[in-house]
């Protein structure tokens, strides 16, 4: 069983940056792929980005060029660096490990002036 814990959310002004963390209970090398999703109020959960064990990264068109995935295998943590944030990025962000049907509890990101 894999447990995922997100952190790093908060309130930021438009154009600002945040870095989200997803800490896994085990070695991420054995958990990949891992992904990020988000859910805004009144909307369906949507895919944001995925990272695989081979280092392949894929991003939704809405965040491409602004969000960047990285990992720290020594900390069993995957990061989502979010730059140039927009109000429409406001959502609860979730980490996901699809091979283990695992989701984190989510972290709130609010982009507002």
C-alpha positions in Angstrom: 0.0 0.0 0.0 1.3 3.4 -0.9 0.5 6.6 1.0 0.9 10.0 -0.6 1.0 13.3 1.3 0.9 16.7 -0.5 2.1 20.0 0.9 3.1 23.4 -0.3 -0.2 24.9 -1.2 -1.3 28.4 -0.2 -2.5 31.8 -1.4 -0.4 33.6 -4.0 -0.9 36.6 -6.2 -1.3 36.2 -10.0 2.1 35.9 -11.6 3.5 34.3 -8.5 5.0 30.9 -7.8 4.5 27.9 -5.6 6.2 24.5 -5.2 4.0 21.6 -4.3 5.5 18.4 -2.8 4.2 14.9 -2.9 5.9 12.6 -0.3 5.4 8.9 -0.8 5.6 6.2 1.8 8.0 4.2 -0.2 10.6 4.5 -2.9 9.2 6.5 -5.8 11.4 4.5 -8.1 9.1 1.6 -7.5 5.9 3.7 -7.6 6.2 5.5 -10.9 4.4 6.8 -12.8 3.2 9.6 -10.6 0.9 12.3 -11.5 -0.7 15.6 -10.4 -4.4 16.4 -10.8 -6.5 19.4 -9.7 -10.1 20.1 -9.0 -11.6 23.5 -9.0 -14.9 24.3 -7.2 -17.8 23.0 -9.2 -15.6 21.3 -11.8 -14.4 17.8 -12.5 -10.9 16.7 -11.5 -8.5 17.3 -14.3 -5.0 15.9 -15.1 -2.1 18.3 -14.8 1.1 16.4 -15.2 2.8 13.0 -15.1 6.3 11.8 -14.5 7.6 8.3 -15.2 10.5 6.3 -14.0 12.3 6.9 -17.2 12.3 10.6 -16.6 9.6 11.3 -19.1 7.4 14.3 -18.2 4.1 15.2 -19.8 2.0 18.3 -19.1 -1.5 19.5 -19.8 -1.6 22.2 -22.4 -3.0 24.6 -19.8 0.1 24.4 -17.7 2.8 23.6 -20.3 5.7 26.1 -20.0 4.6 27.3 -16.6 4.7 24.1 -14.4 7.7 21.8 -14.0 7.9 18.3 -12.5 11.0 17.2 -10.6 11.9 14.4 -8.2 14.2 13.6 -5.2 14.6 9.9 -4.9 16.5 10.3 -1.6 13.4 11.9 -0.1 10.8 9.8 -2.0 9.3 13.1 -3.1 7.9 14.5 -6.4 7.6 18.2 -6.8 5.5 20.4 -9.0 7.0 23.9 -9.5 4.3 26.3 -10.5 5.3 29.6 -12.0 3.3 32.5 -13.6 0.2 31.4 -11.7 -3.2 32.5 -12.9 -6.5 32.8 -11.1 -7.7 29.8 -13.2 -5.0 27.7 -11.5 -7.0 27.9 -8.3 -7.9 24.4 -7.2 -7.2 21.6 -4.8 -4.1 19.8 -6.2 -3.8 16.0 -5.7 -0.9 13.6 -6.1 -1.6 10.3 -7.7 0.1 6.9 -8.1 -2.1 5.1 -10.6 -0.4 1.7 -10.3 -1.3 1.6 -6.7 -4.7 3.3 -6.9 -3.3 5.9 -4.4 -4.3 9.5 -4.0 -3.1 12.1 -1.5 -5.5 14.2 0.6 -4.9 17.3 -1.6 -3.5 20.8 -1.0 -5.3 24.0 -1.7 -3.8 26.5 -4.2 -5.5 29.9 -4.4 -4.4 32.5 -6.9 -5.9 35.8 -6.2 -5.0 39.5 -5.7 
